[in-house]
């Protein structure tokens, strides 16, 4: 064999040996796009660069994308503009009923203190039952939508007993301040701001009505192609949740700096929050299914859904 042939053979052999590694690298996305909402512990997580540091050795960048609330975040996941995101209990149900390609991949079991139905301090409304005939603001398809519906049901009222005012948080804030709505179903930090800045009065917290949950959601294609990356994301965010519960001052400071929300309101929000990331267990599925059934019964979603159809099983430590 000539010297040229030996060199050519060595090059081919090296190329073949490298091929599996190159293919494996090519299978990984160049970046993971994570959707978040205003507040939570995400500003602190972003400051700490923990997620970025976890994925950098894999050659994967992390891109954070902010949304005002859950439904548009899930629509972004559905169309492939976001890979992974955090939302409340109702948005995934509306998205599933609409045919969105999403999967539940982890849960956060809330203590039920960070979302409530509020009224102005001097309002004659004292209880949920007093909402009959009143105009109530909420984010359509949001967890606040579910709180309102569940609270009315528990109080013996129907959805038709109120005048629904579906408004995004910014518009609902203005409507509440102007008095063009009588009550508002809303989550933190908007809730804490209304309590502290506008002397809003709570007539029902989440915990007074049901056991709420929040969720990490991923696109179906992303989960199918990259289950190991989803497992890694869950693990990192679980670890960060444990850190956040030990460092509320740092979480509040980072959130105030990132959002411009008053620090006292943020501290109130953080003090009543938890960030424990857990697998979606049977209790969580039952709770979600009850919400889905309620929405279907009221005609708020176009068809009944089976929540368990889109659960992705996460086994921590795997």
SULDA-V670692 format. One record per residue. N is the residue number from 1. BURIAL is b if it has 9 or more other ideal C-beta (glycine too) atoms within 8 Angstrom, else e. Layout:
n->N burial->BURIAL
n->N burial->BURIAL
This chain:
n->1 burial->e
n->2 burial->e
n->3 burial->e
n->4 burial->e
n->5 burial->e
n->6 burial->b
n->7 burial->e
n->8 burial->e
n->9 burial->b
n->10 burial->e
n->11 burial->e
n->12 burial->e
n->13 burial->e
n->14 burial->e
n->15 burial->e
n->16 burial->e
n->17 burial->e
n->18 burial->e
n->19 burial->e
n->20 burial->e
n->21 burial->e
n->22 burial->e
n->23 burial->e
n->24 burial->e
n->25 burial->e
n->26 burial->e
n->27 burial->e
n->28 burial->b
n->29 burial->e
n->30 burial->e
n->31 burial->e
n->32 burial->b
n->33 burial->b
n->34 burial->b
n->35 burial->b
n->36 burial->b
n->37 burial->b
n->38 burial->e
n->39 burial->b
n->40 burial->b
n->41 burial->b
n->42 burial->b
n->43 burial->b
n->44 burial->b
n->45 burial->b
n->46 burial->b
n->47 burial->e
n->48 burial->e
n->49 burial->e
n->50 burial->b
n->51 burial->b
n->52 burial->b
n->53 burial->e
n->54 burial->e
n->55 burial->b
n->56 burial->b
n->57 burial->e
n->58 burial->e
n->59 burial->e
n->60 burial->b
n->61 burial->b
n->62 burial->b
n->63 burial->e
n->64 burial->e
n->65 burial->b
n->66 burial->e
n->67 burial->b
n->68 burial->e
n->69 burial->b
n->70 burial->b
n->71 burial->b
n->72 burial->b
n->73 burial->b
n->74 burial->b
n->75 burial->b
n->76 burial->b
n->77 burial->b
n->78 burial->b
n->79 burial->e
n->80 burial->e
n->81 burial->e
n->82 burial->b
n->83 burial->b
n->84 burial->b
n->85 burial->b
n->86 burial->b
n->87 burial->b
n->88 burial->b
n->89 burial->b
n->90 burial->b
n->91 burial->b
n->92 burial->b
n->93 burial->b
n->94 burial->b
n->95 burial->b
n->96 burial->b
n->97 burial->b
n->98 burial->e
n->99 burial->e
n->100 burial->b
n->101 burial->e
n->102 burial->b
n->103 burial->b
n->104 burial->b
n->105 burial->b
n->106 burial->b
n->107 burial->b
n->108 burial->b
n->109 burial->b
n->110 burial->b
n->111 burial->b
n->112 burial->b
n->113 burial->b
n->114 burial->b
n->115 burial->b
n->116 burial->b
n->117 burial->b
n->118 burial->b
n->119 burial->b
n->120 burial->b
n->121 burial->e
n->122 burial->e
n->123 burial->b
n->124 burial->e
n->125 burial->b
n->126 burial->e
n->127 burial->e
n->128 burial->b
n->129 burial->e
n->130 burial->b
n->131 burial->b
n->132 burial->e
n->133 burial->e
n->134 burial->b
n->135 burial->b
n->136 burial->b
n->137 burial->b
n->138 burial->b
n->139 burial->b
n->140 burial->e
n->141 burial->b
n->142 burial->b
n->143 burial->b
n->144 burial->b
n->145 burial->b
n->146 burial->b
n->147 burial->b
n->148 burial->b
n->149 burial->b
n->150 burial->b
n->151 burial->b
n->152 burial->b
n->153 burial->b
n->154 burial->e
n->155 burial->b
n->156 burial->e
n->157 burial->b
n->158 burial->e
n->159 burial->b
n->160 burial->e
n->161 burial->b
n->162 burial->b
n->163 burial->e
n->164 burial->e
n->165 burial->b
n->166 burial->e
n->167 burial->b
n->168 burial->e
n->169 burial->b
n->170 burial->e
n->171 burial->e
n->172 burial->b
n->173 burial->b
n->174 burial->e
n->175 burial->b
n->176 burial->b
n->177 burial->e
n->178 burial->e
n->179 burial->e
n->180 burial->e
n->181 burial->b
n->182 burial->b
n->183 burial->b
n->184 burial->b
n->185 burial->b
n->186 burial->b
n->187 burial->b
n->188 burial->b
n->189 burial->b
n->190 burial->b
n->191 burial->b
n->192 burial->b
n->193 burial->b
n->194 burial->b
n->195 burial->b
n->196 burial->b
n->197 burial->e
n->198 burial->b
n->199 burial->e
n->200 burial->b
n->201 burial->b
n->202 burial->b
n->203 burial->b
n->204 burial->b
n->205 burial->b
n->206 burial->b
n->207 burial->b
n->208 burial->e
n->209 burial->b
n->210 burial->b
n->211 burial->e
n->212 burial->b
n->213 burial->b
n->214 burial->b
n->215 burial->b
n->216 burial->b
n->217 burial->b
n->218 burial->b
n->219 burial->b
n->220 burial->b
n->221 burial->e
n->222 burial->b
n->223 burial->b
n->224 burial->e
n->225 burial->e
n->226 burial->b
n->227 burial->e
n->228 burial->e
n->229 burial->b
n->230 burial->b
n->231 burial->b
n->232 burial->b
n->233 burial->b
n->234 burial->b
n->235 burial->b
n->236 burial->b
n->237 burial->b
n->238 burial->b
n->239 burial->b
n->240 burial->b
n->241 burial->b
n->242 burial->b
n->243 burial->b
n->244 burial->b
n->245 burial->b
n->246 burial->e
n->247 burial->b
n->248 burial->b
n->249 burial->e
n->250 burial->e
n->251 burial->b
n->252 burial->b
n->253 burial->b
n->254 burial->b
n->255 burial->b
n->256 burial->b
n->257 burial->e
n->258 burial->b
n->259 burial->b
n->260 burial->e
n->261 burial->b
n->262 burial->b
n->263 burial->b
n->264 burial->e
n->265 burial->b
n->266 burial->b
n->267 burial->b
n->268 burial->b
n->269 burial->b
n->270 burial->b
n->271 burial->e
n->272 burial->b
n->273 burial->b
n->274 burial->b
n->275 burial->b
n->276 burial->b
n->277 burial->b
n->278 burial->b
n->279 burial->b
n->280 burial->b
n->281 burial->e
n->282 burial->e
n->283 burial->e
n->284 burial->b
n->285 burial->b
n->286 burial->e
n->287 burial->b
n->288 burial->b
n->289 burial->b
n->290 burial->b
n->291 burial->b
n->292 burial->b
n->293 burial->b
n->294 burial->b
n->295 burial->b
n->296 burial->b
n->297 burial->e
n->298 burial->e
n->299 burial->e
n->300 burial->b
n->301 burial->b
n->302 burial->e
n->303 burial->e
n->304 burial->e
n->305 burial->b
n->306 burial->e
n->307 burial->b
n->308 burial->e
n->309 burial->e
n->310 burial->b
n->311 burial->b
n->312 burial->b
n->313 burial->e
n->314 burial->b
n->315 burial->e
n->316 burial->e
n->317 burial->e
n->318 burial->e
